[in-house]
Amino acid sequence: MAEQIDDYFTSVVSGLVPGESRPGVGPEDPVQPPSPLSAQGALDLFDAQLGSRHLDLAARWLRSQGKGFYTIGSSGHESNAAVAAALRPTDPALLHYRSGGFFLARAQQVDGSDPLRDVLLGLVASTEEPISGGRHKVFGRHDLNIIPQTSTIASHLPRAVGVAFSIPRSEKVHVPSPWPADAIAVCSFGDASANHSTAVGAINTAVHAAYQGLPLPLLLVCEDNGIGISTRTPKGWIAANFGDRAGLECFEADGSDLPAAYATAVSAAEWVRRNRKPAFLHLRTVRLMGHAGSDV
Ligand SMILES: Cc1ncc(C[n+]2csc(CCOP(=O)(O)OP(=O)(O)O)c2C)c(N)n1
């Protein structure tokens, strides 16, 4: 399966001719107006996406040799890189285990990290791994403001609500905060995870707080691939459940259209930063390959 996906990708990309569709586009020009994504920005995102995809392939390769111990990947979810690009590296992030593109795109914004190596060390459970000391393969890094999470689905949503609450509250009560006063918290999760009672409770807490006027700058990003391991999410469920909810501004993007997804992520991030209220970004993705490498 991984080989077929790679072969298909290589043959499609090989057929493209540089500059053919829009001749004369410079690095800073928009890659596809009206999206604000520049041509160079698109290349940078593509680099993060490729890195993420190859980490998944490396995870399976290491596993086949008995050297790697975690194969849940991000393949098909790489558009989450656009969410990182729409944020600031000082915005605290609590990430889904499929947010590899986000992790790599954020690492581009800060000097001094080696994110591919960090993730590879996590895959082989090395004690030299700087995120969790090799206890679990997770995305995180202090200097990237990515707070490590486990794969216990939705367990990070209450924490994200707390982080978002703390940003304006710290300023109000003059307590030092690790994040700037105009930062926003971002939290990504899957469509099945959105039904977990922990997620339901956290989202309710966020909108309940916002409803009574408490500032809560939180961007919830649902990476909706339509399936949770082997259980289908009912068609349209995420949009029906979150699309028109009191106190929760909803944005919707197709992850297969990178410039559009970036534009929507920019709008969502700006909305949260300006209004200091929670928003929900419904990012449509696909899951390529099995839930984990051991699945059919
Ligand atoms: C609390 C908890 N219950 C069950 C699991 C097992 N589990 C791992 S992933 C998963 C489904 C997640 O699906 P979704 O949220 O749609 O994310 P996806 O893997 O499709 O990206 C489940 C039930 C878990 N990790 N944590």
Ligand as a Chemical Component Dictionary entry (heavy atoms), coordinates in Angstrom:
data_LIG
# 
_chem_comp.id                   LIG 
_chem_comp.type                 NON-POLYMER 
_chem_comp.pdbx_formal_charge   1 
_chem_comp.three_letter_code    LIG 
# 
loop_
_chem_comp_atom.comp_id 
_chem_comp_atom.atom_id 
_chem_comp_atom.alt_atom_id 
_chem_comp_atom.type_symbol 
_chem_comp_atom.charge 
_chem_comp_atom.model_Cartn_x 
_chem_comp_atom.model_Cartn_y 
_chem_comp_atom.model_Cartn_z 
_chem_comp_atom.pdbx_ordinal 
LIG C1  C1  C 0 -9.134  7.031  25.801 1  
LIG C2  C2  C 0 -8.817  6.132  24.645 2  
LIG N1  N1  N 0 -9.734  5.221  24.260 3  
LIG C3  C3  C 0 -9.474  4.430  23.205 4  
LIG C4  C4  C 0 -8.289  4.528  22.542 5  
LIG C5  C5  C 0 -8.007  3.642  21.340 6  
LIG N2  N2  N 1 -8.018  4.440  20.145 7  
LIG C6  C6  C 0 -6.876  4.834  19.565 8  
LIG S1  S1  S 0 -7.145  5.742  18.229 9  
LIG C7  C7  C 0 -8.804  5.593  18.365 10 
LIG C8  C8  C 0 -9.721  6.199  17.333 11 
LIG C9  C9  C 0 -9.399  7.613  17.062 12 
LIG O1  O1  O 0 -10.060 8.028  15.899 13 
LIG P1  P1  P 0 -10.042 9.537  15.476 14 
LIG O2  O2  O 0 -10.226 10.403 16.648 15 
LIG O3  O3  O 0 -11.010 9.702  14.362 16 
LIG O4  O4  O 0 -8.560  9.753  14.987 17 
LIG P2  P2  P 0 -7.805  9.095  13.749 18 
LIG O5  O5  O 0 -6.969  7.982  14.316 19 
LIG O6  O6  O 0 -8.804  8.605  12.753 20 
LIG O7  O7  O 0 -6.980  10.194 13.192 21 
LIG C10 C10 C 0 -9.139  4.853  19.484 22 
LIG C11 C11 C 0 -10.516 4.531  19.902 23 
LIG C12 C12 C 0 -7.344  5.483  22.975 24 
LIG N3  N3  N 0 -6.184  5.651  22.378 25 
LIG N4  N4  N 0 -7.651  6.284  24.027 26 
# 
loop_
_chem_comp_bond.comp_id 
_chem_comp_bond.atom_id_1 
_chem_comp_bond.atom_id_2 
_chem_comp_bond.value_order 
_chem_comp_bond.pdbx_ordinal 
LIG C1  C2  SING 1  
LIG C2  N1  SING 2  
LIG C2  N4  DOUB 3  
LIG N1  C3  DOUB 4  
LIG C3  C4  SING 5  
LIG C4  C5  SING 6  
LIG C4  C12 DOUB 7  
LIG C5  N2  SING 8  
LIG N2  C6  DOUB 9  
LIG N2  C10 SING 10 
LIG C6  S1  SING 11 
LIG S1  C7  SING 12 
LIG C7  C8  SING 13 
LIG C7  C10 DOUB 14 
LIG C8  C9  SING 15 
LIG C9  O1  SING 16 
LIG O1  P1  SING 17 
LIG P1  O2  DOUB 18 
LIG P1  O3  SING 19 
LIG P1  O4  SING 20 
LIG O4  P2  SING 21 
LIG P2  O5  DOUB 22 
LIG P2  O6  SING 23 
LIG P2  O7  SING 24 
LIG C10 C11 SING 25 
LIG C12 N3  SING 26 
LIG C12 N4  SING 27 
# 
